[in-house]
Amino acid sequence: MSRFSYAALAAIALVGFGASSAAAAPAQVTATHTLVKLRPDDAPPSGRTATMGAAANEMQGFQAIVSGGDTGVRGVRAAVSDLRGPSTIPASKVVLYREDYMYVSTPSDDNGMRGWVPDALVPDVDPFVGEKRNAFPFDVPAGELRAIWVDVHVPSGTRPGSYRGSLEVTGDGGFSASLPIELEVFDFELPSTPSYATAFGLAWNGTCEGHFGEAWCGGDDAAFDRLRQLYGKAGLDNRLTLSAVVGAPVPGSGGDLDFSRYDQVYGPLLDGTADTRLKGAALSAVQVWQRDPQAEDYAAWARHFKSKGWFGKLFDYTCDEPPLTCAWSDIKPRQDRVHRGDPGMLSLVTTTVAHLKENGLYQSTNIIVPVVNFVEGKSGEYAGDQSADYRQAQRDGKTTWIYSSCMSHGCGNTVTGEYGGDPDLQGWPSLVIDHTALRNRAMPWVAYNYGFTGELYWDSVYAFASKSDPWRDQYEFTGHGDGTLFYPGRPDRIGGSTHIPVESIRLKEVRDGIQDYEYLSILDAFDRADAQKVAKKLFAHAWSAGDITPEQLLQTRREVAQKISANLKKSGGKIPSSPLRPEGGGFGTAADAASGCSVSGSALGVGALLVAGSWLASRRRKPRLR
């Protein structure tokens, strides 16, 4: 069956991937973890029970795989029971999704997948406004498989122990299967706002373009604001801060700024009072969002954020990958404006320590964010472990984050020189669709091992504005999904009556990696050497995601949980204070992961938006603010 024919059918029920030879087997439902991306013609897993381990206030999931067997199954539906153990996790804390597929004809690189690759997660009942969507029913052709993603939120305060329940799957013609669920709840709890800082972009025009086909939602400010709030909530539900969630620039100039709309729309996301699945989750990093801010404007931002208790979240995104988006000589004048506005407001530049020093900008740059390929390169200028530069930067009072780019899959012809593609691309952390789930999840492990306390990513909805249909195509900068982690949940596409963000498998993998980092940070508080030993054994290099198996990661994670439990018994249930676990919802303090030396990260706000309309990405042509 042609791709065009598939698309026509998929809009109704995801039924056609092409005829395949009938398998001499009955239709069945089996289970697997979330660290594998199964395509329709892959062999189904053999697991007969869905097993998970999670802390209280953690999100964990599994995949239920429906195999069509020799006859196929039509009208597949699913429902989940309560999970019962020492207490009860109600079914209302579980979200069921149908996995939708992106067709990959040309892989992002030689390590990418081909064919129909799962990514979009269409909810049964969405977790944002609670509407029934069109995840079910769906059909499974003979000889193929389809996947259901099951996402469980273990509520805060859930008692530790073993919990059991089931996923009931039915279909037309009397098809029925019951998949047992076993969940072990560990004896510790994760915070709603992670210790790992994140600053993921959200193109100002992307949300309205993706949902309504026009950058400002046709002039409907309420619709514009509602979408921004929903995407901000979706980020927080997945432990991510969309630091550019603010879409409409704050009006005013000369220090006379009007924050009334800003506070109304984004205040709950900053305060932790928004209606999120993770109660109390709050943005931890927010960019200054204004056209060409001057020193007096930065001062106004600082005053306002201090009055609200948000100043520790504020940063200035001063320049992205110089000299690609700004000249080196442009940076210091802007930093001077930032620091004249308020000495405590910090300036972020995505580059290396070495280049800052070469250009006389090391002292004036507060947040340094290198691309992961330059932290431990495989060859060339940055070959070998470069993390000593960043550990020293932390001792000098700076914050260091890390990021991935098209260099994880090869930038093609989009850039030249030092930002050109790596000749050996295997194993780097990556957020493209056709790379493995391990690579999508890897970055927080790498960050921990090399002493970085947060992660930046250039955009989350880029294809909403650059593509006519991001459900069918997110190919940018030679990578599928580079800069896009959501799908526009329009009612005509997913059912219901309201517009919502549709999450992706990659977004869930990022979330799970952040939760892994939280485990490591807790163990680090008890025994840094032990935590580092465990993490380094799994990720020996920045590119180790190509050398390990999902089972090794899951086993290491369980080992860390067991070590935390053992330490908690010794400490009487108390987790020691730690520089990696800041309080107050801001960036907190940085820590030298090698020596354990704590450094001041006081009010770690980082850089602001680039000059009107040139924000968050090198290599990309960016729209201008209105």
Summary of the structure (lengths in Angstrom):
residues: 626
radius of gyration: 23.5
end to end distance: 44.6
largest distance: 74.1
contacts: 2295
relative contact order: 0.14
helix: 30%
strand: 24%
